[in-house]
Amino acid sequence: MRSARKQASLFDLNVEKILDHWGVAEAIREVIANALDEQALSGTAEPQIVKRRDGWHVTDFGRGLHYQHLTQNENPEKRRKSALVVGKFGVGLKDALATFYRRGIEVKVRTPQADITLRRAAKSNFADVKTLHAAISPPSEPKRRGTDFILSGLPDEDMAAARDYFLRFAGDEELERTEFGTILQRRPNEPARIYVKGVRVAVEEQFLFSYNITSTTAQLQRALNRERTNVGRSAYQDRVKAILLKATSDVIAEQLAQDLTRIPAGTNHDEILWLDVQEQAVRILATRGKTVFVTSQQMFTMGATIIEARADGYKVIMIPDRLLARLGSLRDLNGDPILDIRGFIQVWNASFTYDFIDASKLKKAERETWRILPELLRLAGDHAKRVREIRISNTMRLDEGAYETEGVWDSPNIVIKRSVLDSPRHFARVVLHEIAHASSGGNHGSIPFMAAIDDLAAIGAVEAANAAPGRAGASPSSPGGA
């Protein structure tokens, strides 16, 4: 050991201030990041992270660490090939070595060029000032490939925490990849993670997804400090938004759509508060199938129309009020219009195809049912005053779906489907229902429509009561009378 020390050359690391907030895990992260960068730059095999009897080894198979890499200068190769690597500046390794020394972790580095250990020694020409130096010795394995970091006395939990900084080791599930980065499934009961080029730089308690940003902006590059952690949201928010705006998958759209519905209750995540992200979610959902977008108020006031939409095979998605106002200017990913509830009504109305038939052409049983129409109109009274004519059609909608349309108020006429003439009761129910639409001008479930239905029911009940034998005001027959 003494002879090795005599042969060692001392390289002053010039670490003026040890980073008190750095832990061992952050220091290991730098060593792993350098190994991954060397793999990417040299096109060599995957680095190995293994525990042996002498400690934890982080080993790459690249070109080997040189003492010049311990300077504070920016690495020009990494700058030229920034798209390939994690590293930004050449100061992280020095701080890592200082942290290991301060935390009592013994470090040995073996490369084809040298063996490197750490030692405190006096600065050149200043014997009273001692700083941390790298002791550079001749290589013990001159034929080895790459660099082997040996960390003795390193707790397993620190290595586990260091590996967890890296997406490739953390195992987050990838949901969708875009040109700006990847959307990842957030882990249950954990904050969302923000990675930059595979290294975690922040966590987000209120994000729906985790993200790996692979294409950085100038603002984000400036914000990436040498710790590469605790980066503020303002630095990466635009890139996260850009990733979401490029997303087109069902799984992303579905989760964003579910989050849209949580806004009124305040249980939503932060991404869905960005209006352009809301719009993208709507575009994707509209492209993927028949979809109608409604507000929470419309869910309450137009319930029957929504039931019709669902019966017609539409998926109904609740959206915020401010987004509803923008739907008219949006198109789905195929360039087609996006439907709100009024748009659905227009599409629904346009889907009717009539094949009218004259009442004189009806079958005998159908004509018997049709003959009660004048009485129904008399019974409806003023409710029917807007109705010009009631017409019969063999067809209503060619593609009925699960919900058969039996009648429609098609102002100024009511059109009924021929099949409702199978019985007077069926016919009366449909005719009076459509008269209520004509009278109220309201959709199913609206208060005016329900009031018209109630009034027609009351009129019919009074009519029936007055026509019943023994009704109030009728004179009973006298026993033995004529």
Secondary structure, 3 states (H helix, E strand, C coil): CHHHHHHCEEEECCCCCCCCCCCHHHHHHHHHHHHHHHHHHHCCCCCEEEEECCEEEEECCCCCCCHHHHCCCCCHHHHHCCCCCCCCCCCHHHHHHHHHHHCCCEEEEECCCCEEEEEEEEECCEEEEEEEEEEEECCCCCCCCCCEEEEECCCHHHHHHHHCCEHHHHCCCEEEECCCEEEECCCCCCCEEEEECCEEEEEECCCCCEEEECCCCHHHHHHCCCCCCCCCHHHHHHHHHHHHHCCCCHHHHHHHHHHHCCHHHCCCCCHHHCHHHHHHHHHHHHHHCCEEEECHHHHHHCHHHHHHHHHCCCEEEECCHHHHCCHHHCECCCCCECEEHHHHHHHHHHCECCCEECHHHCCHHHHHHHCCHHHHHHHHHHHHCCCCEEEEECCCECCCCCCCCCEEEECCEEEEEHHHHHCHHHHHHHHHHHHHHHHHCCCCCCHHHHHHHHHHHHHHHHHHHHHCCCCCCCCCCCCCCC
